[in-house]
């Protein structure tokens, strides 16, 4: 298998036992999984263990799951493993639908990271900080990981329309917050 093979072709080859395809999937998705997982947990050890466990189980079980998107499947699987690890670490039950509290959008991954103007960046960061964690997560998945709505809805365990609505509301909130912040800055200066 070559490194420019589509994900689905690699997935199908892996399911047939092709070690090279599996290794290529691992290399292709290791870093994106680390980036996404670091938003869900602050423990790099737990994250590393969950990624290794994910790929070990995939290889041992030769998952026959038909997937539309390998990336979405791996992200969702990692998210589940991290939740399970969190559940084992805490005594209380963990409700996946209230996973809101774990997601944190880091400064390195913000859309405005490339922007030159420090003042505008600070205003955007303040606005993003006011969003809910679910809103931060959907912005990260949609814009940084470039996932489509079907993939986002699968990862976040919500339906397609709920994903569209959540992103719309997130952007609407950002617009409102940024307009208010811009007006405030204008009045102060």
Helices and strands as residue ranges (DSSP letters): H 7-15, H 19-40, H 44-61, H 70-89, G 96-101, G 107-109, G 111-114, H 118-129, H 133-139, I 140-144, H 149-156, H 160-188
